[in-house]
Amino acid sequence: MESTITRESIAATHSLIRRHIRRTPAIETSGADFALDFSSLTFKLELFQHSGSFKVRGAFANLVTRQVPPAGVVAASGGNHGAAVAYAAMKLGLPAKIFVPNVASPEKIDRIRGYGAELVVTGKYYDDALEASSKWAAASGALVVHAFDQVETLLGQGTAALEFEEQAPRIDTLLVPVGGGGLIGGVAAWYANRIRVIGVEPEAAPTLTSALRAGRPVDSPVGGIAADSLAPKRVGDLVFPIAQSCVERVVLVPDEAIQDAQDALWRVLRVLTEPGGAAAFAAVLSRRYMPETGERVGVLVSGGNTSGTRQR
């Protein structure tokens, strides 16, 4: 495990950012509510976080622990990270420039603009926006806030697990959506093999799956319904060793299963998620992940920046 991403450093980060973030709710329900044949199912609802996703944790971790130059901050994002950095910068009175690709949803673009950041829409996918943001950072001297492959980002995202352990201390397994891996890296570092941590990726964007097969981060296909939140080309270099040691396995889910999970969360709980936010639950609902008898399952619902359950 990356030595700087520890329970102690995550707890220290939480103490620094907790006044800036919401303690999002956890709701315990039954698998039977979703026609599943196991009893204990607990959701951590990060869609109720500021800016609509868990990403604001990592954004504040960066902005309150690093020296921000007069040029402000710059970030590339599929949408949620950009909204989080824009929100954090607004709250701290800092200039921000956010680069997003054309796949970014209108809801996420509206959030970024609403928080007062300068917005640049460029390229087809996240990595195109990342390249453009890197050029801007080099020219302007702005502080780069990486969406997932940065120590401060991982520490901030790990605070979601710190909270969830306090709220649901008896879970056996936690399912976590994976894009670049900042969330699962922070979560897995916090739990440190004390429970099962299962990654869930869209079949169309298997970044961590590809890395684990290759033994190192490698380029992967990019696409699918959750491409604006779970589809960088490769998993982060900092994330990968944490995943190797602390993630039990990764489950792949098709787009249809993600859409079904969105619909089920709305129908049963009246929780409206974006596709990436429903991906972890899709593994359970589609039975791509089958809990053992008596297993207490947690699911991290990562974001809700959407206007509807079906996005075709």
C-alpha positions, 0 to 999 in steps of 0.5 A: 500500500502507498505508505502515505495513504493510511487510516491515520492520514485519512483521519487527519484529513477528515479533521481538516475538511469535515467543516467543509463537507456533509456527513452524508446519510447511510440507509439500511434496508433489506435485499428483499425490497429489491427482490434479492434473497439476502437480508442486510443491505446498507447504502452510503448516499454520497449523492447528497454531498455538496456538488452532488458527489463524493468528489468534494471530499478530495477537492477540499483535501487538496485546497486546504492542505496545498499552497494555492498560487495567485493563478488559482486551481485547474482540474480536468474532469468528466464532470463531478470532479470539476463541479467539486473543485469549482464548489470548493474554490468558490467557498474558499474564494479561489479562482478555478478553471475546469476542463471537461470533455463533450461527454460531460452531462448538461447537469454537471456543466451547469453546476460548474458554471453555477459555482463561478468557475471558468469552464472549457469543454474540449475533446471527446473523453476525460483524457482529452480534457486532461491533456488540455488542462495540463497545457493550461497549468504549465502556461499559467502556473495554476495548481493542478487538482487531479481527479484521482491520482494524487495523494490529497485526492485519495485521502479526501475520498477515504473519508467517506469510508471513515464515516461509513464505518461509523454509520455501519460498523458491522458490514462484511462487504462494501461495493465501490464504483471504479473509474480512475480509482480515487474513491476505491483507493481511499476506501480500501486504504481505510478498511485495510482488509478488515472487510471485503472491498469489491470494485465495480466497473462498467464493461465498457470501461474496465480500467482496474480490471485491465490493470490487475490482469496486466500487473500494472496500469494500462490503457483500457477501452473508454465508453458506456453509459457512465463515461462521464464519471467512470471512464478514464483510459487507465487507473491511477498509479497511486491507486493500483498498489492499494487495489492489489493489496486491499481490493478483493476483486472487481466485478464488471457490469453492463450498461443495462444493469446500471440503468436497471439499478438507477430505476430500482433505486428510484422506485424503491428508495426515491434515490435519483442517481447518475449512471456512475452512482448506481454502478456498484448497486448494479453488481448486486441487483444483476447478481454479478456479485452474489453475497454469501448467506448472512453476508452484510453488504454495503453499497456506495452510491457515489453521485447524483448529477442527473435529471432522470433515471434513464439516459440513452 
